[in-house]
Every structure is written in structure tokens, then in C-alpha cells.
Amino acid sequence: GESVGLHLPTLSVQEGDNSIINCAYSNSASDYFIWYKQESGKGPQFIIDIRSNMDKRQGQRVTVLLNKTVKHLSLQIAATQPGDSAVYFCAENLTGRRALTFGSGTRLQVQP
Amino acid sequence: EAGVAQSPRYKIIEKRQSVAFWCNPISGHATLYWYQQILGQGPKLLIQFQNNGVVDDSQLPKDRFSAERLKGVDSTLKIQPAKLEDSAVYLCASSLTGHGTDTQYFGPGTRLTVL
């Protein structure tokens, strides 16, 4: 989702449910995508990545899906836990650059 | 393995004052990045070093921001003079080689408040 200033989109889920966080990217030349988790007062932490020649990649409790046709990325978290509460950012790498371009973030709130 | 270290963690200054931030990357990492993160937004790259050379500083406001990595290890970011809109968290990150698919590891950031 898109954020405007302080108003991050928020996803609220119950503990144990699955979470899906979405991200749209604009540059079709991007060839590498990463999801980061950022807890309050901390720097972003790498979760999972995917290259443009893949459409799905799985990690421990997390899955990233890439749809290049509509330039959409999603992060699925299975059996969401209170410790998953954080802001999640997608980031993309543009061909020819080595630095990341971050999206605007989604806040995940896990209700016990 | 020790992570990326940054200091100070918090800084409050008045506009037009100067401020400096310090970063110590993960040992052996050739590439160092400085990002600015305004509240509610994703980090935005300010400058990227490969060893002690600048790779990308296209988004660094060079009239007031400067950064150096003299010995290819630690780095400092300076703002002189600061403006109200510089209030943000300044994040330092490092990666092993700087290649596009290299994982970037972030420090805890320095939260700057300009009054």
C-alpha cells in the first residue's frame, strides 16, 4: 500500500493467522527485491529476497511472491506471532545501481 | 559477528547548528551506505561508498551534507548547517561487496531532532 507522511497503512491480524503484506513497484527494470522488517527504534532487518527470474521463494514461515506482469510483490507470514509486529518495507534494486530503493512501508499489528 | 555500530543514538540540535554521525560497518565489508529515514517513510539513500571511494552521492544535499570514509572502514556523516527538515533517523548499512544482490545490514540509526 501507499503511505502519506506519518500515516502508514496498517494490517491488524490475530495471533496464529496468516498475514499478507503487499507492495507495488514502479520500475520494470528492477531485478532484485527484498523484504525488510523494522521494529521500533531499530534498523531494518533482512527477511527474504527474490530475483526477477523467480515468482516465488519460501523461507521459514515467510513466502515472497513476485508478479512482474503487474509489478507487485507480496510477503506472506504464516502463523503470525506477536514478535512479528513491526513495519515491513519492500525494497528494489534497479539495474545499474547497487543501492536499494525502499517502498513506504506497512505496519503489522498482531493481536494476542 | 558484531553488527553495524552507530553513534550517537539520539541527537537534538537547533537549526543552523552542525552535527556529525559516526558509523562502524561490519568487519570486512567493502561497501557502506548512509540512508535518511523520515518518520513514516522508507529509508532513502544519501551516499554509498565502495572502500574509501564514493559510488553514488546523487541524492546527497551537498550544500549542507558531507560524508567521508577515509580509511575504507569507519565513516562520518556531517550536516552543516542543519535545517528543520533534516529531522530524521540516519541509518548506516554495510554489505560485503556492494553487488546488487548483496545483503545490506543496517545499524540501529541515529535519531536527529532539529528544533
Boltz contact constraints between the chains, C-beta under 6 A:
constraints:
  - contact:
      token1: [A, 5]
      token2: [B, 40]
      max_distance: 6.0
  - contact:
      token1: [A, 6]
      token2: [B, 40]
      max_distance: 6.0
  - contact:
      token1: [A, 8]
      token2: [B, 40]
      max_distance: 6.0
  - contact:
      token1: [A, 32]
      token2: [B, 100]
      max_distance: 6.0
  - contact:
      token1: [A, 32]
      token2: [B, 101]
      max_distance: 6.0
  - contact:
      token1: [A, 42]
      token2: [B, 108]
      max_distance: 6.0
  - contact:
      token1: [A, 43]
      token2: [B, 91]
      max_distance: 6.0
  - contact:
      token1: [A, 43]
      token2: [B, 106]
      max_distance: 6.0
  - contact:
      token1: [A, 43]
      token2: [B, 107]
      max_distance: 6.0
  - contact:
      token1: [A, 43]
      token2: [B, 108]
      max_distance: 6.0
  - contact:
      token1: [A, 43]
      token2: [B, 109]
      max_distance: 6.0
  - contact:
      token1: [A, 44]
      token2: [B, 106]
      max_distance: 6.0
  - contact:
      token1: [A, 46]
      token2: [B, 103]
      max_distance: 6.0
  - contact:
      token1: [A, 89]
      token2: [B, 42]
      max_distance: 6.0
  - contact:
      token1: [A, 93]
      token2: [B, 100]
      max_distance: 6.0
  - contact:
      token1: [A, 98]
      token2: [B, 98]
      max_distance: 6.0
  - contact:
      token1: [A, 98]
      token2: [B, 100]
      max_distance: 6.0
  - contact:
      token1: [A, 99]
      token2: [B, 45]
      max_distance: 6.0
  - contact:
      token1: [A, 99]
      token2: [B, 48]
      max_distance: 6.0
  - contact:
      token1: [A, 99]
      token2: [B, 56]
      max_distance: 6.0
  - contact:
      token1: [A, 102]
      token2: [B, 42]
      max_distance: 6.0
  - contact:
      token1: [A, 102]
      token2: [B, 43]
      max_distance: 6.0
  - contact:
      token1: [A, 103]
      token2: [B, 42]
      max_distance: 6.0
  - contact:
      token1: [A, 104]
      token2: [B, 41]
      max_distance: 6.0
  - contact:
      token1: [A, 104]
      token2: [B, 42]
      max_distance: 6.0
  - contact:
      token1: [A, 105]
      token2: [B, 42]
      max_distance: 6.0
